Amino acid sequence: MATLIFYLEDGTTLNHTLDEGTTTIGRHPDSVVVLEFSSVSGHHAVIELSDNGCFISDLKSSNGTRVNGVEIEEAQLQDGDRIGFGDVQAVFAAGEAPAIAYVPQPEVKAAEPPPPVMKANYRPAPPKRNPQVKRSGYPQSEGGGCGTAIVVIGLFIAALLAGLYMRHHKETEGGNFFEDVAGKLGTKIPKIKIEKKIEE
């Protein structure tokens, strides 16, 4: 029988007896050992206990799994090994948890190059604007909508008259549309008188 002793941030400890087989550790509720800490991934690591020994494997966690301060992908655990699941520390005991509480020492991590500065989320502060200055890209004017409608209607009428003029000019072989229209409007329409005969 083997035991994991977790040392939590509030000073309390959590003992978990490892059964033969697989024990999953992570923040997700479906883990055998649930560690609800932000530095622990949903599925952080797995421990396999068998007759051949006890092995721990990291499940590509965000903050890594360390044994005695060394980040590992897989390692065999020995009695007294210190394990780091993100910021959560634990001690592996090959048997039952010791009667005297073990106080874990701060992990000494190997020197790593500083991470590159990520600027993907960098956004400069927006420039300060004078509240009296309007931000619209179009000039503001009262009645602008009516003026635009009048211009559009005028252009439409001009295009219509130009089309009629060209068609009339072509069909009459040189006739002037406006003169012909004016001439027809000037012609007097003959009056028609309707009388009703009354039979006697």
C-alpha positions in Angstrom: 0.0 0.0 0.0 1.3 3.5 -0.9 0.1 6.9 0.1 0.2 10.4 -1.3 0.2 13.3 1.3 -0.9 16.6 -0.2 0.2 19.8 1.6 -2.4 22.5 0.8 -2.0 26.3 0.9 -4.1 26.7 4.0 -1.7 24.5 6.0 -3.9 21.4 6.0 -2.9 18.0 4.6 -4.8 15.5 2.6 -3.8 11.8 2.7 -4.9 9.6 -0.2 -4.2 5.9 -0.3 -3.1 4.6 -3.7 -4.9 1.5 -4.8 -3.3 -0.9 -7.2 -4.0 0.3 -10.7 -4.5 3.8 -12.0 -5.1 7.0 -10.0 -5.9 10.2 -12.0 -5.1 13.6 -10.5 -6.5 16.9 -11.7 -9.0 19.7 -11.3 -11.8 18.0 -13.3 -14.5 16.3 -11.2 -14.0 13.0 -12.9 -10.4 12.7 -11.5 -9.9 10.2 -8.6 -8.0 12.9 -6.7 -9.6 16.3 -7.3 -7.4 19.4 -6.7 -9.4 22.5 -7.1 -6.5 24.9 -7.7 -5.9 27.2 -10.6 -2.4 25.9 -11.2 -3.7 22.3 -11.6 -4.9 21.3 -15.0 -8.2 19.5 -15.5 -6.4 16.2 -16.2 -3.0 16.9 -14.7 -1.2 13.5 -14.0 -1.8 9.8 -13.5 -0.2 7.4 -11.1 0.0 3.7 -11.8 0.7 1.3 -9.0 1.6 -2.3 -9.7 4.0 -5.1 -8.6 6.7 -3.4 -10.7 6.6 -0.2 -8.7 4.8 3.1 -8.7 5.1 5.4 -11.8 3.8 8.9 -12.4 3.1 10.4 -15.8 2.3 14.0 -16.7 -0.8 14.5 -18.9 0.6 17.5 -20.8 -0.5 19.8 -18.0 -0.2 23.5 -18.3 2.1 24.0 -15.3 3.9 20.6 -15.4 4.5 17.8 -12.9 7.8 17.8 -10.9 9.5 15.1 -8.9 12.1 16.4 -6.4 12.1 19.8 -8.3 12.7 18.2 -11.8 9.9 18.5 -14.3 9.1 15.1 -15.7 7.0 13.4 -18.3 7.2 10.0 -16.6 9.2 8.8 -13.5 9.3 6.0 -11.0 8.4 7.2 -7.5 10.5 6.3 -4.4 9.6 6.6 -0.8 9.8 10.2 0.3 9.8 11.8 -3.2 8.4 15.3 -3.4 5.9 15.8 -6.2 4.6 19.1 -7.5 1.3 19.3 -9.3 1.5 22.9 -10.5 1.8 24.8 -7.2 0.3 22.0 -5.1 3.0 19.9 -3.3 2.7 16.3 -2.2 5.0 13.6 -0.7 5.0 10.0 -1.8 5.1 7.3 0.9 5.7 3.7 -0.1 3.6 2.6 2.9 1.2 4.4 5.1 1.5 8.1 5.8 4.1 8.8 8.5 2.9 9.6 12.0 5.2 12.7 12.1 4.0 15.3 9.7 6.5 16.1 6.9 7.0 19.8 6.2 7.9 20.1 2.5 10.7 22.4 1.6 10.3 24.9 -1.2 11.1 23.3 -4.5 14.3 24.4 -6.2 13.6 24.5 -9.9 16.3 24.2 -12.5 17.3 27.5 -14.0 15.2 28.2 -17.1 15.5 30.9 -19.7 13.0 33.7 -19.2 9.9 33.1 -21.3 9.5 35.3 -24.4 7.5 38.5 -23.9 4.1 37.8 -25.4 2.5 40.9 -27.0 -0.4 39.2 -28.7 -2.8 40.6 -26.1 -1.2 44.0 -25.9 -3.5 46.8 -26.8 -2.4 50.5 -26.5 -4.6 52.8 -24.6 -7.0 54.7 -26.9 -6.1 58.3 -27.5 -7.8 60.9 -25.4 -10.5 62.7 -27.3 -12.0 66.1 -26.8 -15.6 65.5 -25.8 -16.7 68.6 -27.7 -15.4 67.2 -31.0 -18.0 65.1 -32.9 -16.6 61.6 -34.0 -18.9 61.2 -37.0 -17.1 60.9 -40.3 -20.0 62.8 -42.1 -20.9 66.4 -41.7 -24.0 66.9 -39.6 -26.7 69.1 -41.1 -30.4 69.5 -40.5 -32.7 68.4 -43.3 -29.8 66.6 -45.1 -32.1 63.7 -45.8 -34.7 65.8 -47.7 -32.0 67.6 -49.7 -30.5 64.3 -50.8 -33.9 62.9 -51.8 -34.6 66.0 -53.9 -31.3 65.7 -55.7 -31.9 61.9 -56.4 -35.4 62.6 -57.8 -34.0 65.5 -59.9 -31.3 63.2 -61.4 -33.9 60.5 -62.1 -36.2 63.0 -64.0 -33.3 64.4 -65.9 -32.2 60.9 -67.0 -35.8 60.0 -68.0 -36.2 63.1 -70.1 -32.8 62.5 -71.7 -33.8 59.0 -72.6 -37.1 60.2 -74.1 -35.4 62.9 -76.1 -32.8 60.4 -77.6 -35.6 57.9 -78.5 -37.8 60.6 -80.1 -34.8 62.1 -82.0 -34.0 58.6 -83.4 -37.6 57.6 -84.3 -38.5 61.0 -85.9 -35.1 61.2 -87.6 -34.0 64.4 -86.1 -37.2 65.7 -84.5 -36.9 67.8 -81.3 -38.8 66.1 -78.5 -39.3 69.2 -76.4 -40.6 71.3 -79.4 -42.9 68.5 -80.5 -44.3 68.1 -77.0 -44.8 71.9 -76.6 -46.5 72.0 -80.0 -49.0 69.3 -79.0 -49.7 70.9 -75.7 -50.4 74.2 -77.6 -52.9 72.6 -80.0 -56.4 73.2 -79.0 -58.4 70.1 -78.4 -61.7 70.2 -80.4 -64.8 70.3 -78.3 -67.3 67.5 -78.8 -70.9 68.4 -78.1 -73.3 65.5 -77.2 -77.0 66.2 -77.6 -79.7 63.9 -76.5 -82.8 63.8 -78.7 -86.1 63.5 -77.0 -88.6 61.5 -79.0 -92.0 62.9 -79.1 
